[in-house]
Amino acid sequence: MYLLNQLKKIKSTLSPKLILSDFEMASINAFKEIFPNLKQKGCHFHFSQCIWRNIQKIQYMAQKYISDSTFALQIRLLLALAYVPENHVIDAFEELINSQYYTDNENILQPLIDYFEDTWIGRPMGRRKGRRLQSIQ
């Protein structure tokens, strides 16, 4: 945040419209505080890295990802959500997790689905059809 404050002091009219960054919450929050109207977009490489690190934390899931190409493809469909227009991401995510493959393998995939909802998509809000969206795209 110090660096951003210094930039703002040097050039008080500095008002960036968009920034591409990794998914570090400290960075996201600092930019949001200093430049409240800034649109933040996340880097797909770092997004993929976050998902892969989570898969590796779940031993059986990492092994299945490496040994089962169908399973790996289905996981990569979660990563492909980054290319879906923002206003369709929730519907695409719900369609994916309600697909035959995901329902048939729910016991294996549930920890990853939980992580994805908690970190990227948001959890369903009660009975209402909606989710709390994350602040970075």
C-alpha positions in Angstrom: 0.0 0.0 0.0 3.0 2.3 0.7 4.0 2.2 -3.0 0.5 3.0 -4.1 0.2 5.9 -1.7 3.6 7.3 -3.0 2.4 7.0 -6.6 -0.8 8.9 -5.7 1.4 11.6 -4.0 3.7 12.0 -7.0 0.8 12.1 -9.4 -2.4 13.1 -7.6 -4.5 12.8 -10.8 -3.4 9.2 -11.2 -6.7 7.2 -11.8 -6.1 3.9 -13.5 -9.1 2.2 -14.9 -7.9 -1.4 -14.9 -5.2 -3.5 -13.3 -4.2 -7.2 -14.0 -2.8 -8.9 -10.9 -2.3 -12.1 -9.1 -4.9 -13.1 -6.5 -3.1 -11.8 -3.3 -5.7 -10.3 -1.1 -3.3 -7.7 0.3 -2.7 -6.4 -3.2 -6.4 -6.5 -4.1 -7.4 -4.7 -1.0 -4.7 -2.1 -1.3 -5.7 -1.2 -4.9 -9.3 -1.1 -3.8 -8.6 1.3 -1.0 -6.3 3.7 -3.0 -8.2 3.5 -6.3 -11.8 2.7 -5.4 -13.1 3.0 -9.0 -10.4 0.7 -10.4 -11.6 -2.5 -12.1 -9.4 -5.4 -11.1 -8.8 -8.5 -13.2 -6.9 -11.6 -12.2 -4.2 -13.4 -14.1 -5.4 -16.8 -15.5 -2.0 -18.3 -14.8 -2.3 -17.5 -11.1 -5.9 -18.6 -11.1 -4.9 -22.0 -12.5 -2.0 -22.2 -9.9 -4.5 -21.6 -7.1 -6.7 -24.4 -8.3 -3.8 -26.8 -8.8 -2.4 -26.1 -5.3 -5.8 -26.9 -3.9 -6.0 -30.1 -5.8 -2.6 -31.1 -4.5 -3.7 -30.6 -0.9 -6.2 -33.5 -1.5 -4.0 -36.5 -2.1 -6.6 -38.8 -3.7 -7.7 -35.9 -6.0 -4.2 -35.1 -7.2 -3.5 -38.8 -7.9 -6.8 -39.1 -9.9 -6.1 -35.9 -11.8 -2.7 -37.3 -12.9 -4.0 -40.8 -13.7 -7.5 -40.2 -15.1 -7.7 -38.0 -18.2 -11.5 -37.7 -18.1 -11.3 -36.5 -14.5 -8.6 -34.0 -15.4 -10.7 -32.7 -18.3 -13.7 -32.2 -16.0 -11.5 -30.2 -13.6 -10.2 -28.1 -16.4 -13.8 -27.1 -17.2 -13.8 -25.2 -13.9 -10.7 -23.3 -15.2 -12.6 -22.6 -18.4 -15.1 -20.6 -16.4 -12.6 -17.7 -16.6 -13.6 -17.4 -20.3 -17.3 -17.2 -19.7 -18.8 -13.7 -19.8 -19.1 -12.5 -16.2 -22.9 -12.4 -16.2 -23.1 -16.1 -17.2 -20.4 -17.5 -14.8 -22.8 -18.6 -12.1 -25.2 -20.3 -14.5 -22.3 -22.1 -16.2 -20.8 -23.1 -12.9 -24.1 -24.5 -11.7 -24.7 -26.3 -15.0 -21.2 -27.9 -14.6 -21.6 -29.1 -11.0 -25.1 -30.4 -11.9 -23.8 -32.3 -14.9 -23.9 -36.1 -14.9 -20.1 -36.4 -14.4 -20.1 -34.1 -11.4 -23.1 -35.7 -9.7 -21.8 -39.2 -10.4 -18.4 -38.2 -8.8 -19.7 -35.8 -6.1 -18.0 -37.6 -3.3 -14.6 -37.1 -4.9 -15.3 -33.6 -6.3 -17.1 -32.0 -3.4 -13.9 -30.6 -1.6 -12.9 -28.9 -4.8 -16.4 -27.6 -5.4 -16.5 -26.2 -1.9 -13.1 -24.5 -2.4 -14.3 -23.1 -5.7 -17.5 -21.7 -4.2 -15.7 -20.3 -1.1 -12.9 -18.7 -3.0 -14.1 -17.8 -6.5 -17.8 -18.1 -7.1 -19.5 -17.5 -3.7 -22.0 -19.7 -1.9 -25.7 -19.7 -2.7 -27.5 -17.2 -0.6 -30.2 -19.1 1.2 -33.3 -19.8 -0.9 -32.7 -16.9 -3.2 -31.2 -17.6 -6.6 -28.0 -15.7 -6.2 -24.5 -15.9 -5.0 -22.1 -13.5 -3.3 -19.6 -12.7 -6.1 -15.9 -12.1 -5.5 -14.6 -8.6 -6.1 -11.9 -9.6 -8.7 -12.6 -11.1 -12.1 
